[in-house]
Amino acid sequence: MTNGAPINLDPKAEEEILGKIAAAENETALEAIRVAELGSNGRITTFARLIGSMPPEQRKHNGIIINQIKNRITAAIEVRREALKDFALAERLNSESVDVTLPVREAPFEVGRIHPITQVVDELTAIFADMGFAVAEGPDIETDDYNFTKLNFPENHPARLMHDTFFFNPKPDGSRLLLRTHTSPVQVRTMLTQKPPIRAIIPGRTYRCDSDQTHTPMFHQIEGLVIDRHSHLGHLKWILEEFCKAFFEVDRVGMRFRPSFFPFTEPSLEVDIQCRRDKGEIRFGEGSDWLEILGCGMVHPNVMRNCGLDPDEYQGFAWGMGIDRVAMLKYGMPDLRAFFEADVRWLDHYGFRPLDFPTLAGGLSS
C-alpha cells in the first residue's frame, strides 16, 4: 500500500460480490454470501482488520473506503432479502388456496361443553344459596358408623347388606370402610363440628349396587339440612316449594306430601310434584299427574343425640333428591346411563356453554 492510496482490494471484487447477491436464489444462499464476505472471517472483514496495522496517515483514508464498500454490500443484501421474501410470499399465495365456503371454526371456549350434572349442581347451589344455605362436603369413603349407625339404621337393616353397599375388605379389627350410599354422612359430620343454627346443602357422589335405565352404580345426590330451635315442617314445605318453582322455572307448582319411612327422619315424607305428560315430555306446574321427586322429614331425635345435640332444645329437618334424576326431568334425558358414557355427541347435544353461569336473575338455564 502507498500513502493515501486505496487498500489493496481488487476493484472487481465489489462488483463480483454485488453480482452474487443479485443472483442469490433464496435466503439460505444469501446468508452464505453474507457470512463469506462480512462474517468474522469474511473477505471484507479481513481487509478491515489490516487498517489497524497501517501508518496513521493511511488509516483514515482507507478506513473510509472499506466502510463505504461494506455499507454498499450490506444494503444490497437487505434489498435482496426483502425481494426474496416478497417472491416467496407470492409463490405461496399462488400455490395455496382457501375454500371460503367452509364454515368458520368455533373458538375453543365455544366448542367445549359443561356436563349437565355440573350445570344442575350449579343451578341447585344458586337456588339454595339465595335462601341462605352454605355448601358442606365430605369424603366418598366412609365408616359404617357415619353411613349407618349414627343415622339410626338398625344393625340388621337391609341397606347394610353387600348387595346394596360397596364394602372394602375388612381391617384386622374386623371393621370395614365403604363407599357412601348417600350424602347423609356429611349431615352427621356437619352436626358434629358446627353449632346450631345450621343451614347447609350437601351435593356429591354416592354409590350403590344398582344399574338400569334409571339407576347407576355411581350417581349424585343433594341433601339439605336445617337445625334450629324452632324449625318445623312449615319451613320445610316453603323451602321445597320455592326450590321447585325456581328450578323448573315455573310461576306456580302443585305439591303433595305423603307419609313415608326413613330411619333418620320422623315423621318422614315423600314429595310429589304436579305435572302433565305430553308426547313423551313432562311439563311441571300444570296438568293432573303427579311425579315423586324427593324425600324429606324432621331429623330423628336419635340422630340428634348421636351427633351431640339435645332434641329437647333443637329440632330440624332434612331432605334429599337425586341430582341425575332432576336433571333428566328438567332437560328431557331418557336414559341415566348416557350421563357416564363419555359420548361427545351426547354432550354436544345436552351440554351447556361454559360461560353461561346459572343465576336466578338471568335465568338458570338460559
FIFI-553054 format. One line per 4 residues: number of its first residue (from 1); their letters; for each residue x, y, z of N, C-alpha, C. Coordinates in steps of 0.2 Angstrom, whole numbers, plus 5000, padded with zeros to 4 digits. Layout:
NUM = a = X:Y:Z:X:Y:Z:X:Y:Z | ...
//
This chain:
1 = mtng = 5004:4994:5000:5000:5000:5000:5004:5006:5000 | 5002:5012:4997:5006:5018:4997:5002:5023:5001 | 5005:5028:5003:5002:5034:5007:4996:5037:5004 | 4990:5036:5007:4984:5039:5005:4981:5035:4999
5 = apin = 4984:5030:4997:4981:5026:4991:4976:5021:4994 | 4971:5019:4989:4966:5014:4992:4970:5007:4994 | 4967:5004:4998:4969:4997:5001:4969:4992:4995 | 4973:4987:4996:4974:4983:4990:4969:4978:4989
9 = ldpk = 4963:4980:4987:4957:4976:4986:4955:4977:4979 | 4955:4971:4976:4954:4971:4968:4947:4975:4967 | 4948:4980:4962:4942:4984:4961:4936:4980:4958 | 4937:4974:4956:4932:4970:4953:4929:4966:4959
13 = aeee = 4932:4966:4965:4929:4961:4970:4922:4964:4972 | 4921:4970:4973:4915:4973:4975:4910:4971:4970 | 4912:4972:4963:4907:4971:4958:4905:4963:4958 | 4910:4959:4960:4908:4952:4960:4904:4950:4965
17 = ilgk = 4905:4953:4971:4901:4952:4977:4893:4954:4976 | 4893:4960:4973:4886:4963:4972:4882:4958:4966 | 4886:4955:4962:4883:4951:4957:4881:4945:4960 | 4885:4942:4965:4882:4936:4968:4876:4937:4972
21 = iaaa = 4876:4943:4975:4870:4945:4979:4864:4945:4975 | 4864:4948:4969:4859:4949:4965:4856:4942:4962 | 4861:4937:4962:4859:4931:4959:4857:4926:4964 | 4857:4928:4970:4855:4923:4976:4848:4921:4975
25 = enet = 4847:4914:4975:4840:4912:4973:4836:4911:4979 | 4839:4911:4985:4834:4910:4991:4838:4913:4997 | 4835:4914:5003:4838:4917:5009:4844:4913:5011 | 4844:4907:5010:4849:4902:5013:4856:4904:5009
29 = alea = 4855:4905:5002:4861:4906:4998:4863:4913:5000 | 4859:4918:5001:4860:4925:5003:4864:4925:5009 | 4862:4921:5014:4865:4921:5020:4872:4919:5020 | 4873:4914:5016:4880:4911:5014:4885:4916:5012
33 = irva = 4882:4920:5007:4886:4926:5004:4888:4931:5010 | 4883:4933:5014:4885:4937:5019:4890:4935:5024 | 4890:4929:5026:4895:4926:5030:4902:4926:5027 | 4902:4924:5020:4908:4923:5017:4912:4930:5016
37 = elgs = 4908:4936:5015:4911:4942:5014:4911:4946:5020 | 4906:4946:5024:4905:4951:5030:4906:4947:5037 | 4906:4941:5037:4907:4937:5043:4914:4938:5046 | 4915:4935:5052:4921:4936:5056:4927:4934:5052
41 = ngri = 4926:4930:5048:4932:4928:5044:4931:4929:5036 | 4926:4934:5035:4925:4935:5028:4930:4940:5025 | 4930:4940:5018:4935:4944:5014:4935:4951:5016 | 4929:4955:5017:4929:4962:5018:4931:4963:5025
45 = ttfa = 4929:4959:5030:4931:4959:5037:4939:4959:5037 | 4942:4954:5033:4949:4953:5034:4953:4959:5031 | 4951:4963:5026:4954:4969:5024:4953:4974:5029 | 4947:4974:5032:4946:4980:5038:4951:4979:5043
49 = rlig = 4953:4973:5045:4957:4972:5050:4964:4974:5049 | 4966:4974:5042:4973:4977:5040:4973:4984:5042 | 4968:4988:5042:4969:4995:5043:4972:4997:5049 | 4971:4993:5055:4974:4994:5061:4982:4994:5061
53 = smpp = 4985:4990:5056:4992:4990:5055:4995:4995:5051 | 4991:4999:5048:4994:5004:5043:4996:5010:5047 | 5001:5014:5043:5003:5020:5046:4997:5025:5048 | 4998:5029:5052:4992:5034:5054:4989:5038:5048
57 = eqrk = 4994:5040:5044:4992:5044:5038:4987:5040:5033 | 4988:5033:5033:4984:5029:5029:4977:5027:5032 | 4977:5027:5038:4971:5023:5041:4964:5027:5040 | 4964:5034:5040:4958:5037:5039:4955:5036:5032
61 = hngi = 4960:5037:5027:4958:5037:5020:4955:5030:5018 | 4959:5025:5020:4957:5018:5019:4951:5015:5023 | 4951:5018:5029:4945:5016:5033:4938:5018:5030 | 4939:5025:5027:4933:5027:5024:4931:5023:5018
65 = iinq = 4936:5021:5014:4935:5017:5008:4932:5010:5010 | 4935:5006:5015:4932:5000:5016:4925:5000:5020 | 4924:5005:5023:4917:5006:5026:4912:5007:5021 | 4914:5011:5016:4909:5013:5010:4907:5006:5007
69 = iknr = 4912:5002:5005:4911:4996:5002:4907:4991:5006 | 4908:4991:5013:4904:4987:5017:4897:4989:5018 | 4896:4996:5018:4889:4998:5018:4885:4997:5012 | 4889:4997:5006:4885:4995:5000:4883:4988:4999
73 = itaa = 4888:4984:5001:4886:4977:5001:4881:4975:5006 | 4881:4978:5012:4876:4977:5017:4869:4979:5014 | 4869:4985:5011:4862:4987:5009:4860:4983:5003 | 4864:4980:4999:4862:4976:4993:4859:4969:4996
77 = ievr = 4862:4967:5001:4860:4961:5005:4853:4962:5007 | 4851:4967:5011:4845:4969:5013:4840:4970:5008 | 4842:4973:5002:4837:4974:4997:4835:4967:4994 | 4840:4963:4993:4839:4956:4990:4835:4952:4995
81 = real = 4836:4952:5001:4832:4948:5006:4825:4950:5006 | 4823:4957:5006:4816:4959:5005:4813:4956:4999 | 4817:4957:4993:4814:4954:4987:4813:4947:4987 | 4817:4943:4990:4816:4936:4991:4810:4934:4995
85 = kdfa = 4809:4938:5000:4803:4937:5005:4797:4938:5001 | 4797:4944:4997:4791:4945:4993:4790:4940:4988 | 4795:4937:4985:4794:4932:4980:4792:4926:4983 | 4794:4924:4989:4792:4918:4992:4784:4918:4994
89 = laer = 4782:4924:4996:4775:4925:4998:4771:4925:4992 | 4773:4928:4986:4769:4927:4980:4768:4920:4978 | 4774:4916:4978:4774:4909:4977:4769:4905:4981 | 4769:4907:4988:4764:4904:4992:4757:4905:4991
93 = lnse = 4756:4912:4989:4749:4914:4988:4746:4911:4981 | 4751:4910:4977:4749:4907:4970:4748:4899:4971 | 4751:4896:4976:4751:4889:4976:4746:4886:4981 | 4744:4891:4986:4739:4889:4991:4732:4892:4990
97 = svdv = 4727:4889:4992:4720:4892:4991:4716:4890:4998 | 4711:4895:4999:4707:4894:5005:4700:4893:5002 | 4696:4888:5004:4689:4887:5002:4685:4892:5007 | 4683:4897:5004:4679:4902:5008:4672:4900:5009
101 = tlpv = 4670:4894:5006:4663:4892:5008:4663:4888:5014 | 4669:4886:5017:4669:4882:5023:4667:4886:5029 | 4663:4883:5034:4661:4887:5039:4667:4889:5044 | 4667:4894:5047:4672:4896:5052:4672:4892:5058
105 = reap = 4678:4890:5060:4679:4885:5066:4677:4889:5072 | 4674:4886:5077:4672:4889:5083:4678:4890:5087 | 4678:4895:5091:4684:4896:5096:4683:4890:5101 | 4689:4888:5104:4689:4883:5109:4684:4884:5115
109 = fevg = 4683:4890:5117:4678:4891:5123:4671:4890:5120 | 4670:4891:5114:4663:4890:5111:4662:4882:5110 | 4667:4878:5108:4666:4871:5107:4665:4867:5113 | 4669:4869:5119:4668:4865:5125:4661:4865:5128
113 = rihp = 4659:4860:5132:4653:4860:5135:4653:4858:5142 | 4649:4861:5146:4648:4859:5153:4643:4853:5154 | 4646:4848:5157:4641:4842:5158:4635:4844:5162 | 4629:4841:5160:4623:4843:5163:4623:4842:5171
117 = itqv = 4627:4837:5173:4627:4836:5181:4630:4842:5184 | 4636:4844:5181:4639:4850:5184:4635:4856:5183 | 4631:4857:5178:4626:4863:5177:4621:4863:5182 | 4618:4857:5183:4612:4856:5188:4615:4857:5195
121 = vdel = 4621:4855:5197:4624:4856:5203:4624:4864:5204 | 4627:4867:5199:4627:4875:5199:4620:4878:5200 | 4615:4875:5197:4609:4878:5197:4606:4877:5204 | 4607:4871:5207:4604:4870:5214:4608:4874:5219
125 = taif = 4614:4875:5218:4618:4879:5223:4616:4886:5223 | 4615:4889:5217:4612:4896:5216:4606:4897:5219 | 4601:4892:5219:4595:4892:5222:4595:4892:5229 | 4598:4888:5232:4599:4887:5240:4603:4892:5243
129 = admg = 4608:4894:5239:4612:4900:5242:4608:4906:5242 | 4604:4907:5238:4599:4913:5238:4595:4913:5244 | 4594:4907:5247:4590:4906:5253:4594:4906:5259 | 4601:4907:5259:4605:4907:5264:4608:4901:5266
133 = fava = 4609:4896:5262:4612:4889:5263:4619:4889:5261 | 4623:4886:5266:4630:4885:5264:4631:4878:5261 | 4637:4877:5257:4638:4871:5255:4643:4867:5259 | 4641:4861:5261:4645:4856:5265:4648:4850:5261
137 = egpd = 4654:4848:5262:4656:4842:5259:4660:4837:5263 | 4660:4831:5261:4663:4826:5265:4666:4821:5260 | 4670:4816:5263:4673:4810:5259:4668:4805:5256 | 4671:4803:5250:4667:4797:5247:4667:4791:5251
141 = ietd = 4673:4790:5254:4674:4783:5258:4672:4785:5265 | 4668:4781:5268:4665:4782:5274:4666:4776:5279 | 4664:4777:5285:4664:4772:5290:4657:4770:5291 | 4656:4763:5293:4649:4761:5294:4646:4765:5300
145 = dynf = 4649:4768:5304:4646:4772:5310:4643:4778:5307 | 4647:4782:5302:4644:4788:5300:4639:4787:5294 | 4639:4781:5290:4635:4780:5285:4628:4777:5287 | 4629:4773:5293:4623:4769:5295:4621:4771:5302
149 = tkln = 4626:4769:5307:4624:4769:5314:4621:4775:5317 | 4625:4781:5315:4623:4787:5318:4617:4790:5315 | 4615:4787:5309:4609:4789:5306:4603:4785:5307 | 4604:4781:5313:4598:4777:5316:4596:4771:5312
153 = fpen = 4601:4768:5308:4600:4762:5304:4601:4756:5309 | 4596:4752:5310:4597:4746:5314:4602:4741:5311 | 4605:4737:5316:4610:4733:5314:4609:4728:5308 | 4602:4726:5308:4600:4721:5303:4597:4724:5297
157 = hpar = 4597:4731:5296:4594:4734:5291:4596:4732:5284 | 4592:4731:5279:4594:4728:5273:4599:4733:5269 | 4599:4739:5270:4604:4744:5267:4611:4742:5268 | 4612:4738:5274:4619:4737:5276:4621:4731:5272
161 = lmhd = 4617:4727:5269:4619:4721:5265:4624:4722:5259 | 4628:4717:5258:4633:4718:5252:4629:4719:5246 | 4623:4717:5244:4620:4718:5238:4618:4725:5237 | 4618:4729:5242:4616:4736:5242:4622:4741:5242
165 = tfff = 4627:4739:5246:4633:4743:5248:4640:4740:5245 | 4644:4745:5243:4651:4743:5241:4655:4743:5247 | 4657:4738:5250:4661:4737:5256:4668:4736:5254 | 4673:4739:5257:4680:4737:5257:4682:4731:5260
169 = npkp = 4688:4728:5259:4690:4722:5263:4690:4724:5270 | 4689:4719:5275:4689:4720:5282:4696:4722:5284 | 4697:4726:5289:4703:4728:5293:4705:4722:5298 | 4711:4723:5301:4712:4717:5306:4708:4717:5311
173 = dgsr = 4705:4723:5313:4700:4723:5319:4693:4721:5317 | 4692:4719:5310:4685:4717:5308:4681:4722:5305 | 4683:4729:5306:4679:4734:5304:4680:4735:5296 | 4675:4738:5293:4675:4739:5285:4673:4746:5283
177 = lllr = 4677:4749:5279:4675:4755:5276:4671:4754:5270 | 4668:4759:5268:4663:4758:5262:4662:4764:5258 | 4660:4763:5252:4658:4769:5248:4651:4772:5250 | 4651:4778:5252:4645:4780:5255:4639:4779:5250
181 = thts = 4633:4777:5253:4627:4776:5250:4623:4782:5249 | 4624:4787:5252:4620:4793:5252:4625:4799:5255 | 4623:4805:5254:4627:4810:5256:4625:4812:5263 | 4621:4808:5267:4619:4810:5274:4625:4809:5279
185 = pvqv = 4630:4805:5278:4635:4806:5282:4638:4813:5283 | 4638:4817:5278:4640:4824:5279:4636:4828:5283 | 4629:4826:5284:4625:4829:5289:4627:4828:5296 | 4629:4821:5297:4632:4819:5303:4638:4823:5305
189 = rtml = 4643:4824:5300:4649:4827:5301:4648:4835:5302 | 4643:4838:5299:4641:4845:5300:4639:4846:5307 | 4634:4841:5309:4631:4842:5316:4636:4841:5321 | 4641:4837:5320:4647:4836:5325:4652:4841:5326
193 = tqkp = 4652:4845:5320:4658:4850:5320:4655:4857:5320 | 4648:4858:5320:4646:4865:5320:4640:4866:5325 | 4640:4871:5328:4634:4873:5332:4628:4876:5329 | 4622:4874:5331:4616:4877:5328:4616:4885:5329
197 = pira = 4613:4888:5324:4609:4886:5319:4613:4884:5313 | 4611:4878:5310:4614:4875:5304:4609:4876:5298 | 4612:4878:5292:4608:4878:5286:4613:4876:5281 | 4613:4870:5278:4618:4868:5274:4615:4863:5268
201 = iipg = 4618:4863:5262:4616:4859:5257:4622:4854:5256 | 4621:4848:5254:4627:4843:5253:4626:4840:5246 | 4629:4843:5241:4629:4839:5234:4635:4835:5234 | 4635:4829:5230:4640:4825:5230:4639:4818:5227
205 = rtyr = 4644:4814:5226:4643:4807:5223:4641:4802:5228 | 4637:4797:5226:4635:4792:5230:4636:4785:5226 | 4636:4780:5230:4637:4773:5227:4633:4768:5229 | 4629:4764:5225:4625:4758:5227:4626:4753:5221
209 = cdsd = 4625:4747:5223:4625:4741:5218:4618:4741:5214 | 4618:4745:5209:4612:4745:5205:4614:4748:5198 | 4610:4745:5193:4612:4748:5186:4606:4746:5182 | 4602:4751:5179:4597:4750:5174:4596:4757:5171
213 = qtht = 4590:4758:5168:4589:4764:5164:4589:4770:5169 | 4587:4769:5175:4586:4775:5179:4591:4774:5186 | 4595:4769:5185:4600:4769:5191:4607:4767:5188 | 4612:4770:5192:4619:4768:5190:4623:4767:5197
217 = pmfh = 4628:4763:5196:4632:4761:5202:4635:4768:5206 | 4636:4773:5202:4638:4779:5205:4634:4784:5202 | 4631:4788:5207:4626:4793:5205:4627:4799:5210 | 4623:4804:5209:4624:4811:5213:4617:4812:5217
221 = qieg = 4619:4815:5223:4613:4817:5227:4614:4824:5229 | 4609:4827:5231:4610:4834:5235:4605:4833:5241 | 4607:4835:5247:4603:4834:5253:4603:4841:5256 | 4598:4843:5260:4598:4849:5264:4597:4848:5271
225 = lvid = 4600:4852:5275:4599:4851:5282:4598:4858:5286 | 4593:4858:5290:4592:4864:5294:4591:4862:5301 | 4595:4865:5306:4595:4863:5313:4594:4870:5317 | 4589:4871:5321:4587:4877:5324:4583:4875:5330
229 = rhsh = 4581:4880:5334:4577:4879:5340:4570:4879:5338 | 4568:4882:5332:4561:4882:5331:4559:4880:5324 | 4563:4876:5321:4562:4874:5314:4556:4869:5314 | 4552:4869:5309:4546:4865:5309:4544:4863:5301
233 = lghl = 4539:4859:5300:4538:4856:5294:4535:4862:5289 | 4532:4867:5292:4530:4873:5288:4536:4876:5284 | 4542:4877:5288:4548:4880:5285:4550:4875:5279 | 4550:4868:5280:4552:4864:5275:4548:4864:5269
237 = kwil = 4541:4864:5270:4537:4864:5264:4538:4871:5260 | 4539:4876:5263:4540:4883:5260:4547:4882:5256 | 4552:4880:5259:4559:4879:5255:4558:4875:5249 | 4555:4869:5250:4554:4864:5244:4550:4867:5239
241 = eefc = 4544:4871:5240:4540:4874:5235:4544:4879:5232 | 4548:4884:5235:4552:4889:5232:4557:4886:5228 | 4560:4880:5230:4565:4877:5226:4562:4874:5219 | 4557:4871:5220:4554:4868:5214:4552:4874:5209
245 = kaff = 4549:4879:5211:4547:4885:5206:4553:4887:5203 | 4559:4888:5207:4565:4891:5204:4568:4886:5199 | 4569:4880:5201:4572:4875:5197:4569:4874:5191 | 4562:4872:5191:4559:4871:5185:4556:4877:5181
249 = evdr = 4558:4883:5184:4556:4889:5181:4549:4890:5179 | 4545:4889:5184:4538:4890:5183:4535:4895:5189 | 4530:4898:5187:4527:4903:5192:4523:4900:5198 | 4521:4894:5197:4517:4890:5202:4518:4883:5202
253 = vgmr = 4518:4879:5207:4519:4872:5207:4514:4869:5212 | 4511:4864:5210:4507:4860:5215:4511:4854:5218 | 4511:4853:5224:4515:4848:5228:4510:4845:5233 | 4512:4838:5234:4508:4835:5239:4514:4831:5243
257 = frps = 4512:4830:5249:4517:4827:5254:4514:4820:5257 | 4517:4815:5256:4514:4808:5258:4518:4805:5263 | 4515:4802:5268:4519:4799:5274:4523:4793:5271 | 4529:4793:5274:4534:4788:5271:4538:4785:5278
261 = ffpf = 4543:4782:5276:4548:4780:5282:4555:4780:5280 | 4559:4784:5283:4566:4784:5283:4569:4783:5290 | 4574:4779:5291:4577:4778:5298:4579:4785:5301 | 4581:4790:5297:4585:4796:5300:4580:4801:5301
265 = teps = 4573:4801:5299:4568:4806:5300:4562:4803:5303 | 4559:4808:5307:4552:4806:5310:4549:4812:5312 | 4543:4814:5308:4540:4810:5303:4544:4810:5297 | 4542:4806:5292:4546:4805:5286:4540:4807:5280
269 = levd = 4542:4810:5275:4538:4812:5269:4541:4811:5263 | 4537:4809:5258:4539:4809:5251:4535:4814:5247 | 4538:4818:5243:4536:4824:5239:4534:4822:5232 | 4528:4823:5230:4526:4823:5223:4525:4830:5220
273 = iqcr = 4526:4831:5214:4525:4837:5211:4520:4836:5205 | 4516:4841:5204:4511:4841:5199:4514:4842:5192 | 4512:4838:5187:4515:4838:5181:4509:4836:5175 | 4511:4837:5169:4507:4835:5164:4512:4831:5159
277 = rdkg = 4510:4825:5157:4514:4821:5152:4511:4822:5145 | 4515:4824:5141:4513:4826:5134:4518:4824:5129 | 4516:4819:5125:4520:4817:5119:4528:4815:5122 | 4528:4812:5127:4535:4810:5130:4538:4815:5134
281 = eirf = 4535:4821:5134:4538:4826:5138:4534:4827:5145 | 4538:4830:5150:4534:4831:5156:4535:4839:5157 | 4529:4842:5159:4528:4849:5160:4526:4850:5167 | 4529:4854:5171:4528:4855:5178:4524:4861:5179
285 = gegs = 4520:4861:5184:4516:4867:5186:4509:4867:5182 | 4508:4861:5179:4501:4861:5176:4499:4853:5175 | 4493:4852:5173:4491:4845:5172:4488:4842:5178 | 4487:4835:5178:4483:4832:5183:4487:4826:5186
289 = dwle = 4493:4825:5183:4498:4819:5185:4502:4821:5191 | 4505:4816:5194:4510:4818:5200:4516:4814:5199 | 4522:4816:5201:4528:4813:5200:4532:4814:5206 | 4535:4809:5209:4539:4809:5215:4546:4812:5213
293 = ilgc = 4548:4816:5217:4555:4819:5216:4560:4819:5222 | 4557:4818:5228:4562:4818:5234:4559:4816:5240 | 4563:4815:5245:4561:4813:5251:4563:4818:5257 | 4559:4818:5262:4561:4823:5267:4558:4821:5274
297 = gmvh = 4559:4825:5279:4556:4824:5286:4560:4828:5291 | 4557:4827:5297:4561:4830:5303:4566:4826:5305 | 4572:4828:5307:4578:4824:5309:4576:4820:5315 | 4577:4814:5315:4575:4809:5320:4579:4811:5327
301 = pnvm = 4575:4811:5333:4579:4813:5339:4585:4808:5340 | 4585:4802:5338:4591:4798:5339:4597:4800:5335 | 4596:4803:5329:4601:4806:5325:4604:4812:5329 | 4599:4816:5332:4602:4822:5335:4606:4820:5341
305 = rncg = 4604:4815:5345:4608:4813:5351:4615:4810:5348 | 4615:4806:5343:4621:4803:5341:4626:4808:5338 | 4623:4814:5337:4628:4820:5334:4629:4825:5340 | 4627:4823:5346:4629:4828:5352:4624:4833:5352
309 = ldpd = 4618:4833:5350:4613:4839:5350:4607:4836:5355 | 4605:4840:5359:4599:4839:5363:4593:4840:5359 | 4589:4834:5358:4582:4835:5354:4577:4839:5358 | 4578:4840:5364:4573:4844:5368:4575:4851:5367
313 = eyqg = 4581:4853:5365:4582:4860:5364:4582:4862:5356 | 4584:4857:5352:4585:4859:5345:4580:4854:5341 | 4578:4856:5335:4575:4851:5331:4577:4854:5324 | 4576:4850:5319:4577:4852:5312:4574:4847:5307
317 = fawg = 4575:4849:5301:4573:4845:5295:4578:4844:5290 | 4577:4839:5286:4581:4837:5280:4578:4835:5274 | 4581:4835:5269:4578:4832:5263:4583:4830:5258 | 4582:4826:5253:4587:4823:5248:4584:4821:5242
321 = mgid = 4587:4822:5237:4585:4821:5230:4591:4819:5225 | 4589:4815:5220:4594:4813:5215:4596:4819:5210 | 4602:4821:5210:4603:4826:5205:4603:4824:5198 | 4605:4818:5197:4604:4815:5190:4597:4814:5188
325 = rvam = 4592:4813:5193:4585:4812:5191:4582:4819:5190 | 4583:4824:5194:4580:4830:5192:4583:4833:5186 | 4589:4832:5184:4592:4834:5178:4588:4830:5172 | 4587:4824:5173:4583:4821:5167:4576:4823:5167
329 = lkyg = 4573:4825:5172:4566:4828:5172:4566:4835:5169 | 4571:4839:5170:4571:4846:5168:4573:4846:5161 | 4578:4842:5159:4580:4843:5152:4579:4837:5147 | 4574:4833:5149:4571:4828:5145:4576:4823:5142
333 = mpdl = 4580:4820:5147:4585:4815:5145:4582:4808:5147 | 4582:4803:5142:4578:4797:5144:4582:4792:5147 | 4588:4792:5147:4592:4786:5150:4598:4789:5154 | 4598:4787:5160:4603:4789:5165:4610:4787:5163
337 = raff = 4611:4781:5160:4617:4778:5159:4621:4782:5154 | 4618:4786:5150:4621:4790:5145:4625:4796:5148 | 4624:4797:5155:4627:4803:5158:4635:4801:5159 | 4636:4794:5159:4643:4792:5161:4646:4788:5155
341 = eadv = 4644:4789:5149:4647:4785:5144:4652:4789:5140 | 4653:4796:5142:4658:4800:5138:4657:4800:5131 | 4651:4801:5128:4649:4801:5121:4649:4809:5120 | 4654:4811:5116:4655:4818:5114:4648:4821:5110
345 = rwld = 4645:4816:5106:4639:4818:5103:4634:4820:5108 | 4633:4816:5113:4628:4817:5118:4629:4823:5122 | 4636:4824:5123:4637:4830:5127:4636:4837:5123 | 4638:4836:5116:4636:4842:5112:4629:4844:5112
349 = hygf = 4625:4839:5112:4618:4840:5112:4615:4842:5119 | 4617:4839:5124:4614:4841:5131:4618:4846:5135 | 4625:4847:5133:4629:4851:5137:4627:4858:5137 | 4631:4862:5141:4630:4869:5142:4636:4873:5140
353 = rpld = 4635:4879:5137:4641:4883:5136:4644:4885:5142 | 4651:4885:5142:4655:4886:5148:4654:4892:5151 | 4653:4898:5148:4652:4904:5151:4645:4906:5153 | 4641:4902:5152:4634:4904:5154:4632:4901:5161
357 = fptl = 4634:4905:5166:4634:4903:5173:4626:4904:5175 | 4623:4899:5178:4616:4900:5180:4616:4905:5186 | 4611:4909:5185:4609:4914:5190:4602:4915:5191 | 4599:4916:5197:4592:4917:5197:4589:4923:5193
361 = aggl = 4593:4928:5193:4591:4934:5190:4591:4934:5182 | 4597:4930:5180:4597:4929:5172:4594:4923:5170 | 4591:4919:5174:4588:4913:5172:4593:4907:5172 | 4591:4902:5176:4596:4896:5177:4598:4893:5171
365 = ss = 4594:4891:5166:4596:4888:5160:4596:4892:5154 | 4596:4898:5154:4596:4902:5148:4603:4902:5145
//
